[in-house]
């Protein structure tokens, strides 16, 4: 069951257990992750509202770089708050893990978020895009995984600085 931790016009942060159907993906993406800990994995899903419409512009853009850096900064903040627990986050543009050795596959944010949040997905130029009920195709996703318990994750997310990306910055 997914739980919305933060909701604003700028971003949403969701907490969700990983579906069992994703366990095989985890083993391919993170081969060093212990199989016995798979049932403890939770996903923190960050959906940032973007001034950029990804249906119109898929390729390089300063706005995408800004959203990526914000995701990395938030992921690092959460990782530090969850010291002592296993944490991993992925580069949304490549699917590569940022903290663990790479496996034979890459993480697919859109696929995993679609499985957990049941958001519609559209294909554009060979890419899969989430269609958010409020943000539409102005949605930049990012995922962090952890084995920390729900209470600790909620505490780590209480004072997260979720600032919007303005059109001027993009």
Protein Blocks (a to p, Z undefined) as FASTA:
>chain_A
ZZdfbdcfkbccddddddfklmmmmmmmmmmlcfklmmmpccdddddddfbdfklmmbgc
fklmmmmmmmmmmmmmmmmmmgoiacddddfknopafkbccdfbdcdfklmmmmmnopac
ddeehiacdddfklmmmcccdddddfbdfklmmmmmmmpccddddfklZZ
